[in-house]
């Protein structure tokens, strides 16, 4: 019997805690949203599985290297976040996958992308009111930009101890964009406004797209040098896409690179979700602030579109595309399209909505650079 007891104590069963059991429930929730609801599965699946590993009595996964032994597997994978490799590489793939043509054809959409950042600053103030420090509040506020890699990048810079709840909040609410945004969009618009048909976008030339990538790179980095890694890789990816002479590199950025990095990024975030770290009052505050951030960002984008219509009636904007100013590409643009077709089945808003959508990606990266410049010292 004594030998049997010793054997049981050598297994992992003896080391399971109540916090681990609670986190198993959180893991099941994330995997349910990903697998059965199709909400951001490319990220929620690796995050969920990484969180499961974090809440099992594993050995050799996360231990630090010593003079006698190498570190654990996830110690080295996690360096992709701490050394700021993964988020910029994700931006490389996003740039290679994204057509900036709708934004170039209608530069007014930059205003909608900027307006949607309002939720970031509202949440920043709210986080300070709830007792977070200014750097922590900045990392939490960026959730309102609906950009997971940027949220991780900024949290690692300003509040690494809050990385797990911020990342989970950002990606969970990104996954729930089709549920969060439509009620706000309908509340803030009339049936007549939702039926507005926008003028067809002009064809954008190859040279315009190449010049746009270069100009945005130069201007944004001169404006906020701290955003150089994100903006630089985003525009590099887009230049690879549009130049037409490096198809192999463009396809690699669109497929192999972004897919591999997505797996490692998600798993590295998940492994930080230990029960001791995640089951805190601060986590509940961050989750609550995250939904506030998304709500204000969506509302600000719609409201700005309505204001622009009041100032200029010659070429009206369907206010529904203002909600796409958050940088959840292309999900937010699809939500605008779906809501527009609810009011008018023959109305096609997707390409128009991609303008503020990609503007939001740039805007969120610039805001993150601003926060790093102010609070990163």
C-alpha positions in Angstrom: 0.0 0.0 0.0 2.8 2.4 0.8 4.4 1.7 -2.6 1.1 2.3 -4.2 0.7 5.7 -2.4 4.2 6.7 -3.5 3.3 5.8 -7.1 0.1 7.9 -7.0 2.1 10.9 -5.7 4.5 10.6 -8.7 1.6 11.0 -11.1 0.0 14.3 -12.0 -3.3 13.6 -10.3 -1.9 14.5 -6.9 -1.0 18.0 -8.2 -4.3 19.1 -9.7 -5.7 22.2 -8.0 -9.1 23.9 -7.9 -7.7 26.7 -10.0 -6.7 24.2 -12.7 -10.2 22.8 -12.7 -11.7 26.2 -13.2 -9.4 27.0 -16.0 -10.4 23.7 -17.7 -13.8 25.2 -17.9 -12.4 28.4 -19.5 -10.5 26.3 -22.0 -13.6 24.4 -22.9 -15.4 27.7 -23.4 -12.7 29.0 -25.8 -12.6 25.7 -27.7 -16.4 25.7 -28.0 -16.4 29.2 -29.5 -13.7 28.2 -31.9 -14.8 24.7 -33.0 -18.6 24.8 -32.8 -19.3 28.5 -33.4 -16.4 29.3 -35.8 -15.3 32.4 -33.9 -11.6 33.1 -34.7 -10.7 29.4 -34.7 -7.2 30.0 -36.1 -6.2 31.7 -32.8 -8.7 30.5 -30.2 -7.8 26.8 -30.9 -4.0 27.2 -30.2 -4.7 29.7 -27.3 -7.2 27.2 -25.8 -4.8 24.3 -26.1 -1.9 26.3 -24.7 -4.1 27.3 -21.8 -4.9 23.6 -21.2 -1.2 22.7 -21.1 -0.7 25.6 -18.7 -3.2 24.1 -16.2 -1.9 20.6 -16.2 1.0 19.4 -13.9 3.4 19.2 -16.8 7.1 18.8 -16.6 9.8 20.3 -18.9 7.4 22.6 -20.8 8.0 26.1 -19.4 11.1 25.7 -17.2 13.9 28.2 -17.6 17.3 27.1 -18.9 20.0 26.5 -16.3 23.7 25.6 -16.5 22.8 22.0 -16.2 19.8 21.7 -18.6 18.1 23.5 -21.5 14.8 25.3 -21.0 11.4 23.9 -21.8 9.8 24.0 -25.2 7.4 26.8 -24.3 10.2 28.9 -22.8 11.7 29.2 -26.3 8.3 29.5 -28.1 7.4 32.3 -25.7 10.5 34.2 -26.7 8.6 35.0 -29.9 6.4 37.3 -27.8 9.0 38.6 -25.3 11.5 39.4 -28.1 8.6 41.0 -30.1 8.9 38.7 -33.1 5.4 37.2 -33.5 3.1 40.2 -33.7 5.2 42.0 -36.5 5.4 38.7 -38.4 1.6 38.4 -38.2 1.4 42.0 -39.6 3.6 40.9 -42.5 1.0 38.3 -43.4 -1.9 40.7 -42.9 -0.3 43.2 -45.2 0.3 40.5 -47.9 -3.4 39.4 -47.6 -5.0 42.9 -47.6 -5.9 45.0 -50.6 -5.5 48.7 -49.7 -7.2 49.7 -52.9 -10.6 50.6 -51.3 -8.8 53.0 -48.9 -6.7 54.6 -51.7 -9.8 55.0 -53.8 -11.7 56.8 -51.0 -9.2 58.4 -48.6 -12.1 59.8 -46.5 -12.2 56.3 -44.9 -9.1 57.2 -43.0 -11.3 59.5 -40.9 -13.5 56.5 -40.0 -10.5 54.4 -39.1 -9.3 57.2 -36.8 -12.8 57.7 -35.2 -13.0 54.1 -34.3 -9.9 54.5 -32.0 -12.1 56.6 -29.7 -12.9 53.4 -27.8 -9.2 52.9 -27.1 -9.0 56.3 -25.2 -12.4 55.9 -23.5 -11.2 52.5 -22.1 -7.8 54.0 -21.2 -9.6 56.5 -19.0 -11.9 53.8 -17.6 -9.0 51.5 -16.7 -7.3 54.3 -14.8 -10.6 55.0 -12.9 -10.7 51.3 -12.0 -7.2 51.5 -10.4 -4.9 50.4 -13.1 -1.6 52.3 -13.7 -1.3 54.4 -16.9 0.9 51.8 -18.7 -1.6 49.1 -17.8 -4.5 51.2 -18.8 -2.9 51.8 -22.2 -2.3 48.1 -22.8 -5.9 47.4 -21.8 -7.3 50.3 -23.9 -5.8 49.0 -27.2 -8.3 46.1 -27.0 -10.8 48.7 -28.5 -8.8 48.7 -31.7 -9.8 45.0 -32.3 -6.3 44.0 -33.3 -5.0 41.0 -31.4 -1.3 41.2 -32.5 -1.2 44.9 -31.6 -2.8 44.1 -28.2 -0.1 41.5 -27.5 2.7 43.7 -28.8 1.6 46.6 -26.5 0.9 44.4 -23.5 4.3 42.8 -23.7 5.9 46.3 -23.8 3.8 48.0 -21.0 2.1 45.3 -18.9 3.6 41.8 -19.5 1.9 40.5 -16.3 -1.5 41.3 -17.9 -0.6 39.7 -21.3 -2.9 36.6 -20.9 -6.2 38.4 -19.9 -5.6 41.2 -22.5 -4.9 38.7 -25.3 -7.9 36.5 -24.4 -10.1 39.5 -24.1 -8.9 41.0 -27.5 -9.3 37.7 -29.4 -12.5 36.7 -27.8 -14.2 40.0 -28.5 -12.8 39.9 -32.0 -14.4 36.6 -32.5 -17.7 38.0 -31.1 -17.7 41.0 -33.5 -20.7 39.6 -35.4 -22.7 39.5 -32.1 -21.4 42.7 -30.5 -21.5 45.2 -33.4 -25.0 44.7 -35.1 -27.2 45.8 -32.1 -25.1 49.0 -31.8 -25.2 49.6 -35.5 -29.0 49.3 -35.7 -29.5 51.4 -32.6 -27.5 54.3 -34.1 -28.8 54.3 -37.6 -32.2 54.6 -39.3 -33.7 52.3 -41.9 -33.1 55.0 -44.5 -29.5 55.4 -43.6 -28.9 51.6 -43.7 -30.2 51.7 -47.3 -27.8 54.3 -48.6 -26.0 53.0 -51.7 -22.5 54.4 -52.1 -20.9 55.3 -55.4 -18.8 52.6 -57.0 -15.1 52.8 -56.2 -12.7 53.7 -59.0 -10.0 51.3 -60.1 -6.7 51.9 -58.3 -3.5 51.4 -60.3 -0.6 49.3 -59.3 1.7 52.3 -59.0 -0.7 54.0 -56.6 -0.7 51.0 -54.3 3.1 50.8 -54.3 3.5 54.5 -53.6 0.8 54.3 -50.9 2.8 51.5 -49.1 6.0 53.6 -49.2 4.4 56.9 -48.2 2.5 55.3 -45.3 5.6 53.6 -44.0 7.6 56.8 -44.1 4.9 59.1 -42.6 3.8 56.7 -39.8 7.3 55.9 -38.7 8.3 59.6 -38.7 5.1 60.3 -36.7 5.5 57.4 -34.2 8.8 55.7 -34.4 7.7 53.2 -31.7 5.3 51.7 -34.2 8.1 50.9 -36.7 8.0 47.1 -36.3 4.2 46.9 -36.9 3.9 49.5 -39.6 7.1 48.4 -41.4 6.1 44.7 -41.6 2.5 45.5 -42.5 3.6 47.6 -45.5 6.4 45.2 -46.4 3.8 42.5 -46.7 1.5 44.7 -48.8 4.4 45.8 -51.1 5.3 42.1 -51.7 1.6 41.6 -52.7 1.3 44.5 -55.0 4.7 44.7 -56.7 4.0 41.6 -58.8 7.6 40.4 -59.0 8.0 38.3 -55.8 5.0 36.0 -56.0 6.7 33.3 -54.0 7.5 35.6 -51.2 4.0 37.1 -51.2 2.4 33.6 -51.1 4.8 32.6 -48.3 3.8 35.6 -46.2 0.1 34.9 -46.9 0.3 31.2 -46.1 3.2 29.4 -44.5 4.7 32.2 -42.5 1.5 33.6 -41.0 0.1 30.1 -40.4 3.2 28.9 -38.5 3.5 32.1 -36.5 -0.3 32.0 -35.6 0.1 28.5 -34.1 3.1 29.6 -32.0 1.6 32.9 -31.0 -1.6 31.4 -29.9 0.1 28.6 -27.9 2.5 31.0 -26.3 -0.3 33.2 -25.2 -2.3 30.2 -23.9 0.6 28.9 -21.8 0.6 32.1 -19.8 -3.0 31.5 -18.7 -2.3 29.7 -15.5 -5.0 29.7 -12.9 -2.9 31.6 -10.4 -2.3 34.4 -13.0 -5.7 34.4 -14.8 -8.2 34.0 -11.9 -7.8 37.5 -10.5 -10.2 40.4 -10.0 -8.1 42.3 -12.6 -9.0 39.7 -15.2 -12.8 40.4 -14.7 -12.1 44.1 -14.9 -10.2 43.7 -18.2 -12.9 41.5 -19.7 -15.5 44.2 -18.8 -13.3 47.0 -20.1 -12.8 45.0 -23.4 -16.5 45.0 -24.2 -16.8 48.7 -23.4 -13.8 49.3 -25.7 -15.5 47.5 -28.6 -18.8 49.2 -28.0 -17.4 52.7 -28.0 -15.2 52.0 -31.0 -18.1 50.7 -33.0 -20.4 53.6 -32.0 -17.7 56.2 -32.7 -17.2 54.9 -36.2 -20.9 55.0 -37.0 -21.3 58.4 -35.5 -18.4 59.9 -37.5 -19.9 58.6 -40.7 -23.2 60.3 -39.9 -21.3 63.6 -39.1 -19.5 63.3 -42.4 -22.8 63.0 -44.2 -24.1 66.1 -42.5 -21.0 68.1 -43.7 -21.1 66.8 -47.2 -24.3 65.5 -48.9 -22.8 65.1 -52.4 -21.4 61.6 -51.9 -23.2 60.1 -48.9 -21.6 57.3 -46.8 -23.6 54.4 -45.5 -23.0 54.8 -41.7 -22.9 51.0 -41.3 -19.3 51.0 -42.7 -18.2 53.3 -39.9 -18.3 50.3 -37.6 -15.6 48.6 -39.8 -13.1 51.2 -38.5 -12.1 48.7 -35.9 -9.2 46.6 -37.3 -10.7 43.2 -37.2 -9.9 42.4 -40.8 -12.1 41.4 -42.7 -14.7 40.3 -40.2 -15.9 43.9 -39.3 -16.2 44.7 -43.0 -18.4 41.5 -43.5 -20.6 42.6 -40.6 -21.2 45.9 -42.4 -22.1 44.0 -45.5 -24.5 41.7 -43.7 -26.3 44.5 -41.9 -26.5 46.5 -45.1 -28.1 43.6 -47.0 -30.7 43.2 -44.2 -32.0 46.6 -45.1 -31.4 46.3 -48.9 -30.5 42.8 -50.3 -29.1 44.4 -53.4 -26.8 46.8 -51.6 -23.1 45.7 -51.6 -21.0 47.5 -48.9 -18.1 45.0 -48.5 -15.5 46.8 -50.6 -16.5 50.2 -49.2 -16.2 48.8 -45.7 -12.7 47.5 -46.4 -11.5 51.1 -46.6 -12.1 52.0 -42.9 -11.2 48.4 -42.0 -7.7 48.7 -43.2 -7.5 52.3 -42.0 -8.3 50.9 -38.6 -5.3 48.5 -38.8 -3.0 51.4 -39.4 -4.7 53.6 -36.8 -4.4 51.0 -34.1 -0.7 50.5 -34.8 -0.1 54.3 -34.6 -2.0 54.6 -31.3 0.0 51.7 -29.9 3.2 53.5 -31.0 2.0 56.6 -29.2 1.3 54.7 -26.0 4.8 53.1 -26.2 6.4 56.5 -26.7 4.6 58.0 -23.8 4.6 55.2 -21.2 7.3 52.8 -22.5 10.2 54.6 -20.9 
